[in-house]
């Protein structure tokens, strides 16, 4: 079992092309022996965004703090703390911070995927 505060995990810049002001922490991943899911924490600075991208796996998101928009194939949807997002496999998506504070969210992906996405 692992019990560790979010802030004690190493935070790295999201370096995928198209990202701006986004950072990630791997909360639970391959170093922990997680074989089914990986849990990541993202922080997007005001005015920043994740890259617009798509992949062949779904993922689930829980917004912890801040506000923004989720841009998907059906347009923009507002985000704020407490919102839950499901992104189906192969759907183009991007998250923008539209507020004055960092936008923070937890993202779950299948463990078999690349951890730096």
C-alpha positions as CSV (number, residue, x, y, z in Angstrom):
1,X,0.0,0.0,0.0
2,X,1.1,3.5,-0.8
3,X,0.0,6.6,1.1
4,X,1.7,9.9,0.0
5,X,0.5,13.5,-0.4
6,X,0.1,14.8,-4.0
7,X,2.7,17.5,-3.5
8,X,5.4,15.0,-2.6
9,X,5.3,13.4,-6.1
10,X,7.7,14.8,-8.7
11,X,6.1,17.3,-11.0
12,X,7.3,17.6,-14.6
13,X,6.3,19.8,-17.5
14,X,4.0,18.4,-20.1
15,X,6.2,18.4,-23.2
16,X,3.8,17.2,-25.9
17,X,3.6,19.7,-28.8
18,X,0.7,22.1,-28.2
19,X,0.9,22.1,-24.4
20,X,1.3,25.4,-22.6
21,X,1.7,25.9,-18.9
22,X,0.7,22.3,-18.0
23,X,2.5,20.1,-15.5
24,X,2.0,16.4,-14.5
25,X,2.7,14.2,-11.5
26,X,2.5,10.4,-11.8
27,X,0.7,9.6,-8.5
28,X,0.4,5.8,-9.1
29,X,2.2,4.2,-12.0
30,X,4.8,1.6,-13.1
31,X,7.2,2.5,-10.3
32,X,4.5,1.5,-7.8
33,X,3.8,-1.8,-9.6
34,X,0.4,-0.7,-10.8
35,X,-0.7,-3.2,-13.5
36,X,-4.2,-2.1,-14.3
37,X,-4.5,1.7,-14.0
38,X,-2.2,4.7,-13.7
39,X,-3.3,7.8,-11.8
40,X,-1.9,11.2,-12.8
41,X,-2.3,14.8,-11.4
42,X,-2.3,17.7,-13.8
43,X,-1.9,21.3,-13.0
44,X,-2.6,23.9,-15.7
45,X,-1.6,27.5,-15.0
46,X,-4.1,30.4,-15.8
47,X,-4.3,30.8,-19.6
48,X,-2.5,27.4,-20.1
49,X,-3.8,24.3,-21.7
50,X,-3.0,20.6,-22.4
51,X,-2.3,19.6,-26.0
52,X,-5.1,18.9,-28.3
53,X,-4.7,15.1,-28.9
54,X,-6.4,11.8,-29.2
55,X,-5.5,8.2,-28.3
56,X,-6.9,4.7,-28.6
57,X,-7.9,4.4,-24.9
58,X,-10.5,6.1,-22.7
59,X,-9.7,8.1,-19.6
60,X,-11.5,9.5,-16.6
61,X,-10.9,12.9,-15.0
62,X,-11.9,14.4,-11.7
63,X,-11.5,18.2,-11.4
64,X,-10.1,19.2,-8.0
65,X,-9.6,22.9,-8.3
66,X,-10.0,25.8,-10.6
67,X,-12.1,26.3,-13.7
68,X,-11.8,25.9,-17.4
69,X,-13.2,24.3,-20.5
70,X,-12.9,20.8,-22.0
71,X,-12.7,21.1,-25.8
72,X,-13.9,18.0,-27.6
73,X,-15.5,17.0,-30.9
74,X,-18.9,18.3,-29.7
75,X,-17.5,21.8,-28.7
76,X,-16.6,23.3,-25.4
77,X,-17.9,22.3,-22.0
78,X,-17.3,24.3,-18.8
79,X,-15.2,22.7,-16.0
80,X,-15.0,23.4,-12.4
81,X,-14.0,21.7,-9.1
82,X,-16.2,18.6,-8.5
83,X,-16.8,17.9,-12.2
84,X,-16.2,14.4,-13.6
85,X,-15.2,14.0,-17.2
86,X,-15.1,10.8,-19.4
87,X,-13.2,11.0,-22.6
88,X,-14.0,8.0,-24.9
89,X,-11.2,6.3,-26.9
90,X,-10.2,8.2,-30.1
91,X,-12.0,11.5,-29.2
92,X,-9.9,14.6,-29.8
93,X,-9.7,16.6,-26.5
94,X,-8.0,19.5,-24.8
95,X,-8.3,21.2,-21.4
96,X,-7.9,25.0,-21.0
97,X,-7.7,27.0,-17.8
98,X,-10.0,30.0,-18.1
99,X,-9.7,31.1,-14.5
100,X,-7.3,33.1,-12.3
101,X,-6.1,30.0,-10.3
102,X,-4.4,26.8,-11.4
103,X,-6.8,24.2,-12.9
104,X,-6.0,20.9,-11.2
105,X,-7.4,17.5,-12.1
106,X,-6.8,13.8,-11.6
107,X,-6.6,11.6,-14.7
108,X,-6.8,7.8,-14.9
109,X,-5.5,5.8,-17.8
110,X,-4.9,2.1,-18.5
111,X,-1.6,1.0,-17.2
112,X,-0.5,-0.4,-20.6
113,X,-0.3,3.1,-22.1
114,X,2.6,5.5,-22.3
115,X,2.9,7.3,-18.9
116,X,4.1,10.7,-20.2
117,X,1.0,11.5,-22.3
